[in-house]
Amino acid sequence: MTIYYNLTFILLASEMVTFCVLVAPLPYGLRRRMFHFLSESPIISKLAYALKIAFIFVGILFVDALQRMFRVTAESDVARQSGQSHDVRTETTFAARKFYSQRNVYLTGFCLFLSLVLTRTFYILLDLIHTQEEYAKLKSTTASSSRQTIASEDQQKQIEDLKRRLKEAESKGRDFDTLKKQAEGQAKAYDELADRYNGATGQKGSNKRVD
């Protein structure tokens, strides 16, 4: 192969290795750091720009290889129809040229196709990582809100319990005041009865209630 097809083959092999690394079952933390580095590093952005230029040249090579394959196929058909294909050397030459042209078409075509697949896979996985990060943030926020809600519910329960205790205390206070008034009324009635009894019997204060 010529030098540019050798470089195309090296680029294709690099794409295959990169694709295998991207789809490998790596841990989430390692994958997240790797994708953040690939998407945010200025060195990687410059390398991606250079690769775009390289893929433009690969596209030109693909078009040229495709034209050569059609031309070699047409020449082989013409030679077969004219009877030149009966010569072994001529037939071998046409077969070799056809093979090389098809090889170049497949090489450049797969390189371009894998570049599209690799780019799409990279952005899909990057979106997936961003979605997972947003989900983790939302989950932590929801958990914090749930804890705050639980804490507010506990506070509300404590407030309701304090209100209940206050009502019970107020009720007991009212009952105590009622009992106190009843006791005072009974004491007054007892004193009146005692005064009447003393007046009737001629005794002075001997039967009064002592508080």
BELSUL-V536837 format. One record per pair of residues at least 24 apart in sequence whose ideal C-beta (glycine too) atoms are under 10 Angstrom apart, sorted by the first residue. I is the first residue (numbers start at 0). GAP is how many residues later the second one is. Records with the same first field share a line. If there is no record, write none. Layout:
BEGIN
I = GAP  GAP
END
This chain:
BEGIN
0 = 99  102  103  106
1 = 59  102
3 = 53  54  56  57  100  104
4 = 53  56  60  95  98  99  102  103
5 = 101
6 = 47  50  51  54
7 = 46  49  50  53  54  57  96  99  100  102  103  104
8 = 98  99  102
9 = 101
10 = 40  43  44  47  96  97  100  103  104
11 = 46  95  96  98  99  100  101  102  103
12 = 98
13 = 37  97  100  104
14 = 36  95  96  97  98  99  100  102  103
15 = 94  95  98  102
17 = 96  100  103  104
18 = 95  96  98  99  102  103
21 = 96  99  100  102  103  104
22 = 98  102
27 = 101  104  108
30 = 94  97  98  101
31 = 94  97  98  100  101
32 = 96
33 = 91  95
34 = 87  90  91  93  94  95
35 = 90  93  94  97
37 = 84  87  88
38 = 83  84  87  90  91
47 = 71  74
50 = 64  67  68
51 = 63  67
53 = 57  61
54 = 53  56  57  60  61  64
56 = 51
57 = 49  50  51  53  54  57
58 = 49  50  52  53  56
59 = 48
60 = 43  44  46  47  48  50  51
61 = 42  43  44  45  46  47  48  49  50  51
62 = 42  45
63 = 37  40  41  44
64 = 35  36  37  38  39  40  41  42  43  44
65 = 35  36  38  39  42  43
66 = 34  38
67 = 29  30  32  33  34  36  37
68 = 28  29  30  31  32  33  34  35  36  37
69 = 31  35
70 = 26  30
71 = 24  25  26  27  28  29  30
72 = 24  25  28  29
186 = 24
END
